[in-house]
Amino acid sequence: MQVILKKLCDLEPGSFNSAFKFEEKVILLSILIDTVHDLNEFRNFLTKRNELKSSYNKEKMDVYATIKELEQQQ
């Protein structure tokens, strides 16, 4: 990781692809992903998205139940 940090200090955006080996890129991306997952804001975002998805799924199931009732009434 020290090698990656040293390369990042002197790096310009256009040279990212050539400055790192594949393994270093994977390590760097893994650390960035882990760091983002540790952020409370990201956790709150995921919680809200899951709640929204759950409400849409419940609404969808209610619509399917209504359609099924209407079909049985015919």
HUVENGI-V111470 format. One record per residue. N is the residue number from 1. RES is the residue in one small letter. PHI is phi in degrees with one decimal (* if undefined). Layout:
[[N | RES | PHI] [N | RES | PHI]]
This chain:
[[1 | m | *] [2 | q | -61.0] [3 | v | -63.9] [4 | i | -64.4] [5 | l | -61.7] [6 | k | -62.9] [7 | k | -66.4] [8 | l | -66.0] [9 | c | -62.2] [10 | d | -103.5] [11 | l | -95.3] [12 | e | -102.1] [13 | p | -53.3] [14 | g | -71.0] [15 | s | -105.0] [16 | f | -58.1] [17 | n | -61.9] [18 | s | -88.4] [19 | a | -80.5] [20 | f | -114.3] [21 | k | -77.3] [22 | f | -57.7] [23 | e | -61.9] [24 | e | -67.6] [25 | k | -63.7] [26 | v | -63.9] [27 | i | -61.7] [28 | l | -61.1] [29 | l | -65.2] [30 | s | -62.2] [31 | i | -65.7] [32 | l | -62.9] [33 | i | -65.2] [34 | d | -60.3] [35 | t | -65.7] [36 | v | -64.1] [37 | h | -65.8] [38 | d | -79.7] [39 | l | -72.6] [40 | n | -64.9] [41 | e | -62.2] [42 | f | -66.8] [43 | r | -61.8] [44 | n | -62.9] [45 | f | -59.8] [46 | l | -64.0] [47 | t | -62.4] [48 | k | -63.7] [49 | r | -63.6] [50 | n | -66.3] [51 | e | -63.8] [52 | l | -63.4] [53 | k | -62.4] [54 | s | -63.1] [55 | s | -67.4] [56 | y | -66.2] [57 | n | -64.1] [58 | k | -64.5] [59 | e | -61.6] [60 | k | -62.9] [61 | m | -64.6] [62 | d | -64.0] [63 | v | -64.4] [64 | y | -62.4] [65 | a | -65.2] [66 | t | -65.4] [67 | i | -61.4] [68 | k | -64.8] [69 | e | -62.3] [70 | l | -63.9] [71 | e | -66.1] [72 | q | -72.3] [73 | q | -71.4] [74 | q | -76.6]]
